[in-house]
Amino acid sequence: MFTDERVHVMDELVANCLVCIPMFMFMVDAPRAVYFAPLLRRYPKLYHANIKANFGLLRYVLVTPQSHRLHHSIEPQHRDRNFGIIFSFWDRMFGTLHPDCETYPATGITDSEFPREREATGTPVISNYGAQRLHPFILIYRRWTGMHVRT
């Protein structure tokens, strides 16, 4: 239920910008945006829950726990798929929807260098949290400097 709270700050920044763009496009006024905000905070808790649910015909409009699980899959065929936050039709529109709604794949991070939790208490938890937040920037730095070394 709380897995959607483990979000990198850059992911949160990009996601919030992407949510605001349609609101600006459709000229949603501030009071209506405020009413919509609780849905944006609560609905991801549902589709991040470890449950098998497709919502029947609603899956063509809404992101479901089953479809979103594919987004977190470790299987190569599921990479870069099912990015929707509330609505699944965006993925259909941009060609990022994986149509399989029955598979229940293993999820996780396959990067062997990703800092993983090894203890449940004390300082390692805090330092590991920081290391996990820095990890994407370290990868970008390594790739960027590696590109400059080759040229």
VMD Tcl script that builds the backbone (N, CA, C; Angstrom):
set m [mol new atoms 453]
animate dup $m
set s [atomselect $m all]
$s set {name element resname resid chain x y z} {
  {N N MET 1 A 0.806 -1.201 0.000}
  {CA C MET 1 A 0.000 0.000 0.000}
  {C C MET 1 A 0.851 1.269 0.000}
  {N N PHE 2 A 2.063 1.207 0.531}
  {CA C PHE 2 A 2.883 2.392 0.619}
  {C C PHE 2 A 4.013 2.426 -0.411}
  {N N THR 3 A 4.046 1.477 -1.335}
  {CA C THR 3 A 5.143 1.451 -2.300}
  {C C THR 3 A 5.154 2.670 -3.198}
  {N N ASP 4 A 4.009 3.302 -3.414}
  {CA C ASP 4 A 4.005 4.489 -4.266}
  {C C ASP 4 A 4.608 5.696 -3.563}
  {N N GLU 5 A 4.922 5.581 -2.274}
  {CA C GLU 5 A 5.578 6.669 -1.550}
  {C C GLU 5 A 7.088 6.658 -1.773}
  {N N ARG 6 A 7.621 5.550 -2.283}
  {CA C ARG 6 A 9.063 5.470 -2.549}
  {C C ARG 6 A 9.328 5.960 -3.966}
  {N N VAL 7 A 9.307 7.255 -4.115}
  {CA C VAL 7 A 9.452 7.867 -5.435}
  {C C VAL 7 A 10.652 8.794 -5.408}
  {N N HIS 8 A 11.468 8.719 -6.448}
  {CA C HIS 8 A 12.614 9.612 -6.554}
  {C C HIS 8 A 12.118 11.033 -6.783}
  {N N VAL 9 A 12.823 11.996 -6.236}
  {CA C VAL 9 A 12.407 13.396 -6.328}
  {C C VAL 9 A 12.279 13.855 -7.787}
  {N N MET 10 A 13.146 13.383 -8.670}
  {CA C MET 10 A 13.061 13.764 -10.085}
  {C C MET 10 A 11.818 13.163 -10.743}
  {N N ASP 11 A 11.479 11.947 -10.371}
  {CA C ASP 11 A 10.266 11.314 -10.891}
  {C C ASP 11 A 9.029 12.095 -10.448}
  {N N GLU 12 A 9.028 12.497 -9.190}
  {CA C GLU 12 A 7.904 13.269 -8.653}
  {C C GLU 12 A 7.779 14.610 -9.384}
  {N N LEU 13 A 8.892 15.255 -9.637}
  {CA C LEU 13 A 8.892 16.539 -10.343}
  {C C LEU 13 A 8.331 16.395 -11.760}
  {N N VAL 14 A 8.815 15.415 -12.489}
  {CA C VAL 14 A 8.346 15.188 -13.863}
  {C C VAL 14 A 6.867 14.809 -13.872}
  {N N ALA 15 A 6.472 13.903 -12.977}
  {CA C ALA 15 A 5.075 13.454 -12.937}
  {C C ALA 15 A 4.132 14.612 -12.625}
  {N N ASN 16 A 4.505 15.446 -11.675}
  {CA C ASN 16 A 3.642 16.583 -11.336}
  {C C ASN 16 A 3.536 17.569 -12.492}
  {N N CYS 17 A 4.617 17.781 -13.211}
  {CA C CYS 17 A 4.563 18.655 -14.392}
  {C C CYS 17 A 3.641 18.050 -15.458}
  {N N LEU 18 A 3.739 16.740 -15.659}
  {CA C LEU 18 A 2.903 16.095 -16.666}
  {C C LEU 18 A 1.422 16.129 -16.296}
  {N N VAL 19 A 1.120 16.134 -15.018}
  {CA C VAL 19 A -0.275 16.236 -14.584}
  {C C VAL 19 A -0.783 17.662 -14.791}
  {N N CYS 20 A 0.068 18.632 -14.554}
  {CA C CYS 20 A -0.347 20.036 -14.675}
  {C C CYS 20 A -0.585 20.452 -16.127}
  {N N ILE 21 A 0.145 19.897 -17.057}
  {CA C ILE 21 A 0.003 20.290 -18.462}
  {C C ILE 21 A -1.429 20.097 -18.961}
  {N N PRO 22 A -2.042 18.914 -18.790}
  {CA C PRO 22 A -3.439 18.784 -19.234}
  {C C PRO 22 A -4.388 19.725 -18.485}
  {N N MET 23 A -4.107 19.960 -17.213}
  {CA C MET 23 A -4.973 20.877 -16.469}
  {C C MET 23 A -4.910 22.284 -17.054}
  {N N PHE 24 A -3.719 22.718 -17.439}
  {CA C PHE 24 A -3.588 24.025 -18.089}
  {C C PHE 24 A -4.237 24.014 -19.467}
  {N N MET 25 A -4.051 22.920 -20.200}
  {CA C MET 25 A -4.628 22.812 -21.542}
  {C C MET 25 A -6.153 22.905 -21.500}
  {N N PHE 26 A -6.750 22.258 -20.520}
  {CA C PHE 26 A -8.209 22.253 -20.415}
  {C C PHE 26 A -8.727 23.365 -19.499}
  {N N MET 27 A -7.841 24.263 -19.138}
  {CA C MET 27 A -8.173 25.440 -18.334}
  {C C MET 27 A -8.958 25.083 -17.070}
  {N N VAL 28 A -8.443 24.089 -16.335}
  {CA C VAL 28 A -9.061 23.696 -15.076}
  {C C VAL 28 A -8.756 24.788 -14.048}
  {N N ASP 29 A -9.786 25.336 -13.426}
  {CA C ASP 29 A -9.567 26.390 -12.446}
  {C C ASP 29 A -9.067 25.795 -11.126}
  {N N ALA 30 A -8.516 26.649 -10.274}
  {CA C ALA 30 A -7.872 26.210 -9.035}
  {C C ALA 30 A -8.795 25.395 -8.126}
  {N N PRO 31 A -10.050 25.810 -7.887}
  {CA C PRO 31 A -10.894 24.985 -6.998}
  {C C PRO 31 A -11.108 23.561 -7.511}
  {N N ARG 32 A -11.305 23.415 -8.806}
  {CA C ARG 32 A -11.482 22.055 -9.351}
  {C C ARG 32 A -10.196 21.254 -9.248}
  {N N ALA 33 A -9.069 21.892 -9.456}
  {CA C ALA 33 A -7.774 21.208 -9.326}
  {C C ALA 33 A -7.580 20.716 -7.894}
  {N N VAL 34 A -8.020 21.499 -6.924}
  {CA C VAL 34 A -7.912 21.111 -5.522}
  {C C VAL 34 A -8.788 19.887 -5.239}
  {N N TYR 35 A -9.954 19.809 -5.840}
  {CA C TYR 35 A -10.818 18.632 -5.660}
  {C C TYR 35 A -10.213 17.383 -6.310}
  {N N PHE 36 A -9.477 17.581 -7.389}
  {CA C PHE 36 A -8.862 16.471 -8.116}
  {C C PHE 36 A -7.610 15.949 -7.401}
  {N N ALA 37 A -6.951 16.801 -6.620}
  {CA C ALA 37 A -5.686 16.450 -5.970}
  {C C ALA 37 A -5.779 15.211 -5.074}
  {N N PRO 38 A -6.813 15.056 -4.235}
  {CA C PRO 38 A -6.867 13.838 -3.408}
  {C C PRO 38 A -6.938 12.546 -4.231}
  {N N LEU 39 A -7.605 12.598 -5.363}
  {CA C LEU 39 A -7.654 11.431 -6.243}
  {C C LEU 39 A -6.247 11.085 -6.744}
  {N N LEU 40 A -5.507 12.111 -7.105}
  {CA C LEU 40 A -4.140 11.885 -7.589}
  {C C LEU 40 A -3.237 11.313 -6.501}
  {N N ARG 41 A -3.526 11.573 -5.253}
  {CA C ARG 41 A -2.719 11.047 -4.153}
  {C C ARG 41 A -3.177 9.653 -3.707}
  {N N ARG 42 A -4.461 9.342 -3.831}
  {CA C ARG 42 A -4.987 8.081 -3.318}
  {C C ARG 42 A -5.036 6.962 -4.355}
  {N N TYR 43 A -5.362 7.283 -5.575}
  {CA C TYR 43 A -5.531 6.247 -6.591}
  {C C TYR 43 A -4.254 5.426 -6.820}
  {N N PRO 44 A -3.066 6.051 -6.860}
  {CA C PRO 44 A -1.851 5.236 -7.015}
  {C C PRO 44 A -1.653 4.199 -5.911}
  {N N LYS 45 A -2.158 4.465 -4.724}
  {CA C LYS 45 A -2.054 3.463 -3.650}
  {C C LYS 45 A -2.815 2.196 -4.034}
  {N N LEU 46 A -3.916 2.358 -4.728}
  {CA C LEU 46 A -4.701 1.206 -5.170}
  {C C LEU 46 A -3.952 0.398 -6.223}
  {N N TYR 47 A -3.439 1.055 -7.264}
  {CA C TYR 47 A -2.810 0.264 -8.321}
  {C C TYR 47 A -1.386 -0.179 -7.988}
  {N N HIS 48 A -0.806 0.330 -6.888}
  {CA C HIS 48 A 0.474 -0.194 -6.425}
  {C C HIS 48 A 0.285 -1.333 -5.420}
  {N N ALA 49 A -0.940 -1.582 -5.025}
  {CA C ALA 49 A -1.203 -2.679 -4.094}
  {C C ALA 49 A -0.895 -4.003 -4.798}
  {N N ASN 50 A -0.477 -4.964 -4.050}
  {CA C ASN 50 A -0.092 -6.267 -4.597}
  {C C ASN 50 A -1.337 -7.136 -4.776}
  {N N ILE 51 A -2.211 -6.713 -5.697}
  {CA C ILE 51 A -3.450 -7.452 -5.948}
  {C C ILE 51 A -3.611 -7.675 -7.455}
  {N N LYS 52 A -4.328 -8.723 -7.795}
  {CA C LYS 52 A -4.649 -8.991 -9.197}
  {C C LYS 52 A -6.043 -8.450 -9.460}
  {N N ALA 53 A -6.117 -7.329 -10.176}
  {CA C ALA 53 A -7.414 -6.730 -10.482}
  {C C ALA 53 A -7.313 -5.968 -11.796}
  {N N ASN 54 A -8.277 -6.188 -12.675}
  {CA C ASN 54 A -8.284 -5.531 -13.983}
  {C C ASN 54 A -9.427 -4.549 -14.182}
  {N N PHE 55 A -10.396 -4.526 -13.306}
  {CA C PHE 55 A -11.529 -3.604 -13.358}
  {C C PHE 55 A -12.422 -3.800 -14.575}
  {N N GLY 56 A -12.386 -4.959 -15.211}
  {CA C GLY 56 A -13.262 -5.227 -16.357}
  {C C GLY 56 A -13.074 -4.222 -17.475}
  {N N LEU 57 A -14.166 -3.671 -17.969}
  {CA C LEU 57 A -14.095 -2.708 -19.070}
  {C C LEU 57 A -13.455 -1.384 -18.662}
  {N N LEU 58 A -13.437 -1.081 -17.383}
  {CA C LEU 58 A -12.809 0.158 -16.915}
  {C C LEU 58 A -11.311 0.201 -17.210}
  {N N ARG 59 A -10.700 -0.982 -17.437}
  {CA C ARG 59 A -9.262 -1.005 -17.725}
  {C C ARG 59 A -8.923 -0.259 -19.015}
  {N N TYR 60 A -9.918 -0.055 -19.878}
  {CA C TYR 60 A -9.683 0.701 -21.106}
  {C C TYR 60 A -9.599 2.200 -20.850}
  {N N VAL 61 A -10.004 2.613 -19.656}
  {CA C VAL 61 A -9.969 4.033 -19.302}
  {C C VAL 61 A -9.008 4.289 -18.141}
  {N N LEU 62 A -9.036 3.407 -17.123}
  {CA C LEU 62 A -8.248 3.613 -15.906}
  {C C LEU 62 A -7.042 2.683 -15.834}
  {N N VAL 63 A -5.997 3.151 -15.173}
  {CA C VAL 63 A -4.854 2.303 -14.856}
  {C C VAL 63 A -5.326 1.309 -13.797}
  {N N THR 64 A -4.975 0.050 -13.968}
  {CA C THR 64 A -5.382 -0.987 -13.020}
  {C C THR 64 A -4.149 -1.548 -12.309}
  {N N PRO 65 A -4.332 -2.192 -11.167}
  {CA C PRO 65 A -3.186 -2.819 -10.508}
  {C C PRO 65 A -2.465 -3.813 -11.431}
  {N N GLN 66 A -3.228 -4.539 -12.216}
  {CA C GLN 66 A -2.639 -5.529 -13.117}
  {C C GLN 66 A -1.803 -4.872 -14.216}
  {N N SER 67 A -2.343 -3.834 -14.838}
  {CA C SER 67 A -1.601 -3.189 -15.924}
  {C C SER 67 A -0.391 -2.436 -15.394}
  {N N HIS 68 A -0.516 -1.833 -14.223}
  {CA C HIS 68 A 0.611 -1.073 -13.691}
  {C C HIS 68 A 1.737 -1.988 -13.213}
  {N N ARG 69 A 1.390 -3.208 -12.797}
  {CA C ARG 69 A 2.430 -4.150 -12.379}
  {C C ARG 69 A 3.401 -4.415 -13.532}
  {N N LEU 70 A 2.883 -4.441 -14.756}
  {CA C LEU 70 A 3.758 -4.638 -15.915}
  {C C LEU 70 A 4.780 -3.515 -16.033}
  {N N HIS 71 A 4.411 -2.307 -15.601}
  {CA C HIS 71 A 5.326 -1.167 -15.626}
  {C C HIS 71 A 6.554 -1.428 -14.747}
  {N N HIS 72 A 6.374 -2.170 -13.658}
  {CA C HIS 72 A 7.458 -2.457 -12.723}
  {C C HIS 72 A 8.093 -3.829 -12.952}
  {N N SER 73 A 7.689 -4.510 -14.011}
  {CA C SER 73 A 8.179 -5.855 -14.308}
  {C C SER 73 A 9.672 -5.865 -14.600}
  {N N ILE 74 A 10.323 -6.980 -14.275}
  {CA C ILE 74 A 11.734 -7.153 -14.627}
  {C C ILE 74 A 11.890 -7.818 -15.992}
  {N N GLU 75 A 10.783 -8.173 -16.620}
  {CA C GLU 75 A 10.809 -8.815 -17.936}
  {C C GLU 75 A 11.115 -7.790 -19.026}
  {N N PRO 76 A 12.033 -8.100 -19.948}
  {CA C PRO 76 A 12.406 -7.148 -21.008}
  {C C PRO 76 A 11.234 -6.681 -21.876}
  {N N GLN 77 A 10.268 -7.555 -22.148}
  {CA C GLN 77 A 9.143 -7.172 -23.018}
  {C C GLN 77 A 8.210 -6.152 -22.368}
  {N N HIS 78 A 8.355 -5.923 -21.070}
  {CA C HIS 78 A 7.493 -4.966 -20.374}
  {C C HIS 78 A 8.171 -3.618 -20.143}
  {N N ARG 79 A 9.437 -3.479 -20.541}
  {CA C ARG 79 A 10.159 -2.222 -20.300}
  {C C ARG 79 A 9.544 -1.079 -21.079}
  {N N ASP 80 A 9.558 0.078 -20.452}
  {CA C ASP 80 A 9.052 1.309 -21.068}
  {C C ASP 80 A 7.595 1.173 -21.500}
  {N N ARG 81 A 6.789 0.596 -20.650}
  {CA C ARG 81 A 5.361 0.399 -20.922}
  {C C ARG 81 A 4.518 0.866 -19.743}
  {N N ASN 82 A 3.262 1.173 -20.017}
  {CA C ASN 82 A 2.231 1.462 -19.018}
  {C C ASN 82 A 2.659 2.556 -18.022}
  {N N PHE 83 A 2.811 3.765 -18.528}
  {CA C PHE 83 A 3.236 4.898 -17.714}
  {C C PHE 83 A 2.086 5.662 -17.078}
  {N N GLY 84 A 0.844 5.329 -17.401}
  {CA C GLY 84 A -0.312 6.089 -16.938}
  {C C GLY 84 A -0.359 6.270 -15.435}
  {N N ILE 85 A -0.886 7.412 -15.010}
  {CA C ILE 85 A -1.024 7.729 -13.591}
  {C C ILE 85 A -2.457 7.471 -13.138}
  {N N ILE 86 A -3.413 7.931 -13.908}
  {CA C ILE 86 A -4.828 7.698 -13.625}
  {C C ILE 86 A -5.479 6.988 -14.814}
  {N N PHE 87 A -5.245 7.530 -15.998}
  {CA C PHE 87 A -5.929 7.046 -17.199}
  {C C PHE 87 A -5.008 6.207 -18.077}
  {N N SER 88 A -5.523 5.084 -18.558}
  {CA C SER 88 A -4.739 4.187 -19.411}
  {C C SER 88 A -4.780 4.603 -20.878}
  {N N PHE 89 A -5.731 5.453 -21.250}
  {CA C PHE 89 A -5.834 5.814 -22.666}
  {C C PHE 89 A -4.630 6.611 -23.153}
  {N N TRP 90 A -3.873 7.255 -22.236}
  {CA C TRP 90 A -2.663 7.968 -22.659}
  {C C TRP 90 A -1.652 6.971 -23.222}
  {N N ASP 91 A -1.483 5.838 -22.556}
  {CA C ASP 91 A -0.554 4.817 -23.043}
  {C C ASP 91 A -1.009 4.266 -24.384}
  {N N ARG 92 A -2.301 4.087 -24.537}
  {CA C ARG 92 A -2.834 3.608 -25.810}
  {C C ARG 92 A -2.549 4.643 -26.905}
  {N N MET 93 A -2.750 5.908 -26.575}
  {CA C MET 93 A -2.571 6.993 -27.528}
  {C C MET 93 A -1.103 7.139 -27.960}
  {N N PHE 94 A -0.169 6.967 -27.020}
  {CA C PHE 94 A 1.247 7.153 -27.328}
  {C C PHE 94 A 1.972 5.850 -27.662}
  {N N GLY 95 A 1.240 4.736 -27.730}
  {CA C GLY 95 A 1.847 3.464 -28.117}
  {C C GLY 95 A 2.704 2.823 -27.038}
  {N N THR 96 A 2.510 3.197 -25.791}
  {CA C THR 96 A 3.303 2.623 -24.700}
  {C C THR 96 A 2.515 1.597 -23.882}
  {N N LEU 97 A 1.309 1.290 -24.280}
  {CA C LEU 97 A 0.490 0.326 -23.548}
  {C C LEU 97 A 0.908 -1.097 -23.899}
  {N N HIS 98 A 1.159 -1.903 -22.890}
  {CA C HIS 98 A 1.358 -3.339 -23.107}
  {C C HIS 98 A -0.022 -3.965 -22.941}
  {N N PRO 99 A -0.550 -4.593 -23.979}
  {CA C PRO 99 A -1.951 -5.031 -23.958}
  {C C PRO 99 A -2.252 -6.226 -23.059}
  {N N ASP 100 A -1.237 -6.939 -22.609}
  {CA C ASP 100 A -1.455 -8.123 -21.787}
  {C C ASP 100 A -1.973 -7.710 -20.411}
  {N N CYS 101 A -3.194 -8.115 -20.103}
  {CA C CYS 101 A -3.772 -7.731 -18.812}
  {C C CYS 101 A -3.934 -8.928 -17.883}
  {N N GLU 102 A -3.339 -10.052 -18.242}
  {CA C GLU 102 A -3.460 -11.252 -17.413}
  {C C GLU 102 A -2.152 -11.665 -16.749}
  {N N THR 103 A -1.011 -11.275 -17.307}
  {CA C THR 103 A 0.286 -11.672 -16.768}
  {C C THR 103 A 0.524 -11.014 -15.415}
  {N N TYR 104 A 1.123 -11.753 -14.509}
  {CA C TYR 104 A 1.468 -11.231 -13.181}
  {C C TYR 104 A 2.968 -11.464 -12.973}
  {N N PRO 105 A 3.808 -10.616 -13.594}
  {CA C PRO 105 A 5.251 -10.867 -13.600}
  {C C PRO 105 A 5.937 -10.479 -12.286}
  {N N ALA 106 A 7.150 -10.983 -12.132}
  {CA C ALA 106 A 7.997 -10.557 -11.010}
  {C C ALA 106 A 8.381 -9.100 -11.245}
  {N N THR 107 A 8.527 -8.351 -10.160}
  {CA C THR 107 A 8.868 -6.930 -10.256}
  {C C THR 107 A 10.152 -6.658 -9.489}
  {N N GLY 108 A 10.724 -5.495 -9.725}
  {CA C GLY 108 A 11.909 -5.113 -8.975}
  {C C GLY 108 A 12.896 -4.348 -9.822}
  {N N ILE 109 A 14.103 -4.233 -9.314}
  {CA C ILE 109 A 15.188 -3.520 -9.976}
  {C C ILE 109 A 16.261 -4.536 -10.305}
  {N N THR 110 A 16.627 -4.637 -11.562}
  {CA C THR 110 A 17.596 -5.650 -11.980}
  {C C THR 110 A 19.033 -5.144 -11.946}
  {N N ASP 111 A 19.241 -3.871 -11.698}
  {CA C ASP 111 A 20.585 -3.285 -11.634}
  {C C ASP 111 A 21.331 -3.868 -10.431}
  {N N SER 112 A 22.402 -4.606 -10.694}
  {CA C SER 112 A 23.142 -5.256 -9.607}
  {C C SER 112 A 23.878 -4.249 -8.719}
  {N N GLU 113 A 24.100 -3.031 -9.210}
  {CA C GLU 113 A 24.786 -2.005 -8.416}
  {C C GLU 113 A 23.818 -1.152 -7.587}
  {N N PHE 114 A 22.515 -1.357 -7.757}
  {CA C PHE 114 A 21.548 -0.553 -7.013}
  {C C PHE 114 A 21.676 -0.840 -5.522}
  {N N PRO 115 A 21.790 0.211 -4.692}
  {CA C PRO 115 A 21.924 -0.001 -3.235}
  {C C PRO 115 A 20.658 -0.608 -2.639}
  {N N ARG 116 A 20.791 -1.765 -2.051}
  {CA C ARG 116 A 19.639 -2.467 -1.485}
  {C C ARG 116 A 19.683 -2.421 0.042}
  {N N GLU 117 A 18.492 -2.558 0.649}
  {CA C GLU 117 A 18.409 -2.592 2.108}
  {C C GLU 117 A 19.038 -3.883 2.612}
  {N N ARG 118 A 19.893 -3.752 3.604}
  {CA C ARG 118 A 20.500 -4.937 4.178}
  {C C ARG 118 A 20.132 -5.080 5.662}
  {N N GLU 119 A 19.796 -3.945 6.278}
  {CA C GLU 119 A 19.378 -3.948 7.677}
  {C C GLU 119 A 18.118 -3.114 7.798}
  {N N ALA 120 A 17.331 -3.393 8.803}
  {CA C ALA 120 A 16.047 -2.707 8.942}
  {C C ALA 120 A 16.073 -1.563 9.947}
  {N N THR 121 A 17.217 -1.311 10.585}
  {CA C THR 121 A 17.249 -0.263 11.601}
  {C C THR 121 A 18.535 0.545 11.520}
  {N N GLY 122 A 18.498 1.692 12.164}
  {CA C GLY 122 A 19.704 2.484 12.376}
  {C C GLY 122 A 20.211 3.247 11.171}
  {N N THR 123 A 21.462 3.631 11.249}
  {CA C THR 123 A 22.118 4.469 10.243}
  {C C THR 123 A 22.131 3.850 8.850}
  {N N PRO 124 A 22.336 2.516 8.701}
  {CA C PRO 124 A 22.332 1.957 7.335}
  {C C PRO 124 A 21.058 2.267 6.552}
  {N N VAL 125 A 19.930 2.333 7.242}
  {CA C VAL 125 A 18.673 2.635 6.563}
  {C C VAL 125 A 18.730 4.041 5.967}
  {N N ILE 126 A 19.229 4.997 6.735}
  {CA C ILE 126 A 19.312 6.386 6.278}
  {C C ILE 126 A 20.341 6.532 5.170}
  {N N SER 127 A 21.529 5.956 5.346}
  {CA C SER 127 A 22.561 6.088 4.310}
  {C C SER 127 A 22.145 5.349 3.040}
  {N N ASN 128 A 21.463 4.233 3.174}
  {CA C ASN 128 A 21.000 3.492 2.011}
  {C C ASN 128 A 19.933 4.281 1.255}
  {N N TYR 129 A 19.054 4.951 1.986}
  {CA C TYR 129 A 18.037 5.801 1.367}
  {C C TYR 129 A 18.715 6.879 0.517}
  {N N GLY 130 A 19.725 7.513 1.072}
  {CA C GLY 130 A 20.474 8.534 0.327}
  {C C GLY 130 A 21.172 7.945 -0.887}
  {N N ALA 131 A 21.778 6.770 -0.718}
  {CA C ALA 131 A 22.477 6.125 -1.832}
  {C C ALA 131 A 21.506 5.764 -2.959}
  {N N GLN 132 A 20.291 5.337 -2.601}
  {CA C GLN 132 A 19.297 5.017 -3.625}
  {C C GLN 132 A 18.869 6.266 -4.385}
  {N N ARG 133 A 18.787 7.400 -3.699}
  {CA C ARG 133 A 18.399 8.648 -4.360}
  {C C ARG 133 A 19.506 9.168 -5.271}
  {N N LEU 134 A 20.747 8.922 -4.913}
  {CA C LEU 134 A 21.886 9.379 -5.722}
  {C C LEU 134 A 22.193 8.458 -6.895}
  {N N HIS 135 A 21.808 7.214 -6.799}
  {CA C HIS 135 A 22.174 6.203 -7.796}
  {C C HIS 135 A 21.872 6.606 -9.244}
  {N N PRO 136 A 20.694 7.124 -9.573}
  {CA C PRO 136 A 20.453 7.509 -10.977}
  {C C PRO 136 A 21.419 8.582 -11.470}
  {N N PHE 137 A 21.778 9.525 -10.600}
  {CA C PHE 137 A 22.699 10.587 -11.000}
  {C C PHE 137 A 24.109 10.047 -11.204}
  {N N ILE 138 A 24.483 9.053 -10.406}
  {CA C ILE 138 A 25.788 8.408 -10.580}
  {C C ILE 138 A 25.836 7.687 -11.924}
  {N N LEU 139 A 24.759 6.982 -12.265}
  {CA C LEU 139 A 24.701 6.306 -13.566}
  {C C LEU 139 A 24.793 7.299 -14.719}
  {N N ILE 140 A 24.071 8.399 -14.612}
  {CA C ILE 140 A 24.122 9.428 -15.661}
  {C C ILE 140 A 25.531 9.988 -15.769}
  {N N TYR 141 A 26.161 10.264 -14.645}
  {CA C TYR 141 A 27.519 10.794 -14.652}
  {C C TYR 141 A 28.494 9.808 -15.304}
  {N N ARG 142 A 28.384 8.526 -14.943}
  {CA C ARG 142 A 29.266 7.508 -15.533}
  {C C ARG 142 A 29.085 7.426 -17.046}
  {N N ARG 143 A 27.840 7.440 -17.494}
  {CA C ARG 143 A 27.589 7.368 -18.937}
  {C C ARG 143 A 28.080 8.619 -19.646}
  {N N TRP 144 A 27.857 9.768 -19.021}
  {CA C TRP 144 A 28.256 11.028 -19.624}
  {C C TRP 144 A 29.771 11.121 -19.729}
  {N N THR 145 A 30.472 10.783 -18.673}
  {CA C THR 145 A 31.933 10.845 -18.713}
  {C C THR 145 A 32.493 9.755 -19.589}
  {N N GLY 146 A 31.836 8.614 -19.641}
  {CA C GLY 146 A 32.273 7.529 -20.520}
  {C C GLY 146 A 32.166 7.933 -21.983}
  {N N MET 147 A 31.133 8.676 -22.333}
  {CA C MET 147 A 30.965 9.152 -23.714}
  {C C MET 147 A 32.088 10.117 -24.076}
  {N N HIS 148 A 32.491 10.974 -23.119}
  {CA C HIS 148 A 33.538 11.946 -23.402}
  {C C HIS 148 A 34.913 11.300 -23.486}
  {N N VAL 149 A 35.109 10.198 -22.764}
  {CA C VAL 149 A 36.394 9.514 -22.790}
  {C C VAL 149 A 36.615 8.881 -24.163}
  {N N ARG 150 A 35.582 8.343 -24.772}
  {CA C ARG 150 A 35.706 7.644 -26.063}
  {C C ARG 150 A 35.948 8.589 -27.226}
  {N N THR 151 A 35.499 9.840 -27.144}
  {CA C THR 151 A 35.618 10.733 -28.305}
  {C C THR 151 A 36.956 11.368 -28.438}
}
mol reanalyze $m
mol bondsrecalc $m
mol representation Tube
mol addrep $m
